[in-house]
């Protein structure tokens, strides 16, 4: 199997994932997964497509991710890995789709409006 390249996005984070057969090593921006995503929750999110398809130690993953925050980046990586797992084996789609891992979350930050403090928050109103 040659390398599979997929892209995942979440908010303003963009993740490019390169999956190849190997021993289960995950590298994110030339760093170990545990170094880049320190909390167990984020590590779980990244590994979720592998745990659902029972392929934890079957593939080596190289990830380039930029933009957004750490949670958005983890979820962008998860989407890209889910897409890659579907290309590896079509049967994986029936496992990942009900969990919502193949859906691109469209929610973005609402823009700030002029004459207001934030997107919806206003400046304090003074009647007199």
C-alpha positions as CSV (number, residue, x, y, z in Angstrom):
1,X,0.0,0.0,0.0
2,X,1.4,3.4,-0.9
3,X,0.9,6.5,1.2
4,X,-2.7,7.9,1.4
5,X,-3.1,11.6,1.7
6,X,-6.2,13.2,3.2
7,X,-7.2,16.6,4.5
8,X,-9.4,17.4,7.5
9,X,-10.7,20.8,8.7
10,X,-12.4,22.1,11.8
11,X,-13.0,25.8,12.5
12,X,-9.8,27.4,11.2
13,X,-7.6,24.3,11.7
14,X,-6.4,22.4,8.7
15,X,-4.8,18.9,9.0
16,X,-2.9,17.1,6.2
17,X,-2.5,13.4,7.0
18,X,-0.2,10.8,5.3
19,X,-1.1,7.2,6.2
20,X,1.1,4.2,5.3
21,X,1.4,0.7,6.6
22,X,3.6,0.4,9.7
23,X,3.7,-0.1,13.4
24,X,1.2,2.5,14.7
25,X,3.6,5.5,15.1
26,X,1.8,8.9,14.9
27,X,3.9,12.0,14.3
28,X,2.3,15.5,14.4
29,X,4.4,18.4,13.1
30,X,7.6,16.4,13.5
31,X,6.7,15.7,17.2
32,X,5.3,12.7,19.0
33,X,1.6,12.5,19.5
34,X,1.9,12.7,23.3
35,X,4.1,15.8,23.0
36,X,1.9,17.7,20.7
37,X,-1.5,16.8,22.2
38,X,-0.7,16.6,26.0
39,X,-4.1,15.7,27.4
40,X,-5.7,12.2,27.2
41,X,-8.9,13.6,25.8
42,X,-7.1,15.0,22.7
43,X,-5.1,11.9,22.2
44,X,-8.3,9.8,22.4
45,X,-9.9,12.0,19.7
46,X,-7.0,11.5,17.4
47,X,-6.9,7.8,17.9
48,X,-10.7,7.3,17.7
49,X,-10.8,6.2,14.0
50,X,-8.2,3.5,14.7
51,X,-9.9,2.2,17.8
52,X,-13.3,2.0,16.1
53,X,-11.8,0.1,13.1
54,X,-9.5,-2.1,15.3
55,X,-6.3,-0.9,13.4
56,X,-4.4,0.7,16.3
57,X,-1.0,-0.7,15.4
58,X,-1.4,-1.2,11.7
59,X,-0.5,2.2,10.2
60,X,2.1,4.9,10.5
61,X,0.7,8.4,10.4
62,X,2.5,11.7,9.6
63,X,0.4,14.8,10.2
64,X,0.9,18.4,9.3
65,X,-1.6,20.7,11.1
66,X,-1.8,24.4,11.4
67,X,-4.3,27.1,12.3
68,X,-6.9,27.3,15.1
69,X,-6.5,26.0,18.6
70,X,-5.5,22.7,20.0
71,X,-9.0,21.1,20.2
72,X,-9.8,22.2,16.6
73,X,-6.5,20.8,15.4
74,X,-7.2,17.4,17.1
75,X,-10.7,17.2,15.6
76,X,-9.3,18.2,12.1
77,X,-6.8,15.3,12.4
78,X,-9.6,13.0,13.5
79,X,-11.6,13.9,10.4
80,X,-8.6,13.4,8.0
81,X,-7.8,10.0,9.6
82,X,-11.4,8.9,9.3
83,X,-11.4,9.8,5.6
84,X,-8.1,7.9,5.2
85,X,-9.6,4.8,6.9
86,X,-12.5,4.8,4.5
87,X,-10.1,4.8,1.6
88,X,-8.1,1.9,3.1
89,X,-11.2,-0.2,3.4
90,X,-14.7,0.6,2.3
91,X,-16.1,-1.5,5.2
92,X,-14.8,1.1,7.7
93,X,-17.4,3.6,6.4
94,X,-20.3,1.7,8.0
95,X,-18.5,1.9,11.4
96,X,-17.3,5.5,11.3
97,X,-20.4,7.1,9.7
98,X,-22.8,6.4,12.7
99,X,-20.3,7.9,15.1
100,X,-20.3,11.2,13.1
101,X,-16.6,11.0,12.3
102,X,-17.0,11.6,8.6
103,X,-19.1,14.8,9.0
104,X,-17.2,18.1,8.6
105,X,-18.4,20.3,11.5
106,X,-19.5,23.5,9.7
107,X,-19.6,25.7,12.9
108,X,-17.3,28.8,12.6
109,X,-16.8,31.8,14.8
110,X,-19.3,34.5,14.1
111,X,-17.8,37.8,12.9
112,X,-17.6,40.9,15.0
113,X,-20.1,43.6,14.0
114,X,-19.2,47.3,13.9
115,X,-20.8,49.4,16.7
116,X,-20.7,46.3,19.0
117,X,-18.3,44.9,21.5
118,X,-18.3,41.4,20.0
119,X,-20.4,39.4,17.6
120,X,-23.6,39.7,19.7
121,X,-22.5,41.6,22.8
122,X,-23.3,45.3,22.8
123,X,-21.7,48.3,24.5
124,X,-23.5,49.2,27.7
125,X,-26.6,51.3,27.0
126,X,-27.1,54.5,28.8
127,X,-30.6,56.0,28.8
128,X,-29.5,59.4,30.2
